[in-house]
Amino acid sequence: MPSWKYSITDLDPDKTAIASGRDLRISPKHAMEVCRAIRGMMLDEAKDYLQKVISGKVPVPYKRHKKKVGHRHGLQGWYAGRYPKKASKEILKLLEGAEANAEFKGLNPERLRILHASSQKARKIKNYIPRAFGRATPYFRELTHVEIALEEV
């Protein structure tokens, strides 16, 4: 069993709570943009934001992976955006897990702010589909690691 470490260090254990999701079956690009959008938000605000993204009411601004991404109405100061529903669902589950960790530590859930939200590429599940005339098509599935750190303010 591997031992996982976090990319953020020097956290005060009395005021912070952390959670991580490893080998999630979501796109690393979508996860990176969602993490960038919720970083710095209060916990309740971020959960409400992700619920609106899942329902398709509010887009997530795509600032890095924006080629051939359509313009969306409702983005403040940006033009490209999407509704990454699958990544938002997984990150919402992770936020709820981090909130449970914070409550277990005795932190106030109304005063929690997202201090750190990051995603990294994980391994790739490689599979091949046989095709006609002896050919094969790759059927790769990307996995993602996501880390969340909450801080009581």
N, C-alpha and C positions, 0 to 999 in steps of 0.2 A: 504494500500500500504506500503510495507516495505521500510525502508530507508537503503541504502547500504553505507558501509564505505569501505575504501581502506586499504590494508594491509601495505602500505607504508605511513609514516607520515613525518612531518617536511620538506615539499617541499616548495621551494620558488615559490610563485604563479606568479612572474614576469618572471621567466625563464623556467617554466615547464608547460606541458599540460598533462592531464590525460584522459583516456577513459576506460570504462569497458563494457564487454559483460556478461550479466547474463542469466543463464539457457540456455546456448547454447547446442544444441544436437550434441555434439562431445565427443569423448572419453577423460576422464581426463588424462589417461596415454599419449596419443598422444599429447594432448595440453601441458602437462608438458614438454615433450621432445622438442616440437617446441619452446616453450617459452625459454627454456634453450639455444637453438641454436641461437636465435635472440637477446638475452640479451646482451647489450653492443655494438651492431652494430649501424652504422649510419642508418637513416631512409630509404634513397634511396637504400642502400645496402641490408637492410632487406627485402624491398619490392621486389627487384630483386631476392633475394634468395628464397623467398616464391613462386614467379612465376615459378622459375626453379623446385622447389619441386612439385608444382601442375602439371607441364608438365612431370615430371618423369625423369628429367635430373640430379638432385643433390639429394642425400639422406640426411636425417636428422639422426645424430648419436644418437643412443639409449644408454644412459649411465646407467640408472637405471632399466628400464623395458626391459631387454635385453635377458631374457631366451628364447631360441628357436627362436631367431631372426637371420636371415641369414646375412652373411657378404656381404658388399656392396663395390664396387670399388669407390674410390674418397673420402673416409673419411680420413682426416688428423689425424693421431694419435689414431684412434679408429677402431673397426672392425664391430660392429653391427649397422645396420641402416635400415630404411624403408622410404617410401614415403607417409606420412600421408596427403593425398590430402584434405579430408574433413576438418580436423582441420586447415590446412594451409589456405584454402579459408576463413574460419571464422576469423582467426587471421589477415589475410590480410585486410578484411573489417574493423576490429577493428583498425588496424594501419592507414587506410585511415581516419577513424573517428577521431582518435587522431591527425592526421595531420591537419584536418579541424579545430579542436579545437585550435591548435597551431596558425594557420593562423588567426583565429578570435581574438586571444590574441595579434597578431602583431609580432609573432616570425618568424624567417627566416627558411623556410622548408629545405633549403640546409644544415643548421647547426644543425639539430636535431639529437640527439642520444637517443637510447632506454636505459633509466635509469633503468626501472623496468618492467619486464614481468613475470607474475606469473599466475598460474591456481590452482583452488581448486575444489574439488568435490562439486556438488550441490545435490539437492534432486534427488531421483530416481522415475521415473514413473513406477508404478507396474501394470502389466496387466497379465492376464492368458489366455491361449488358451486351449479350451476343446479338449481332445483327446479321443481315443477309450477306452472302458471299464471303463468309469467313471473317468478317470484320467485327469490331467491338467498339462500343461507345462508353467513355468513362462516365460513371455515375458517382461523383464524389459528394460527400456531405461535410460541410464545414462545422466545426465546433468552436465554442467561444467560452472564455473565462470572464466572469464579471465580478468586480469587487465593489462593495459599498461600505463606507464608514460614516457613521452619524455622530454628531457632537451636540451636547447640550449647551444652549446659549442662555 
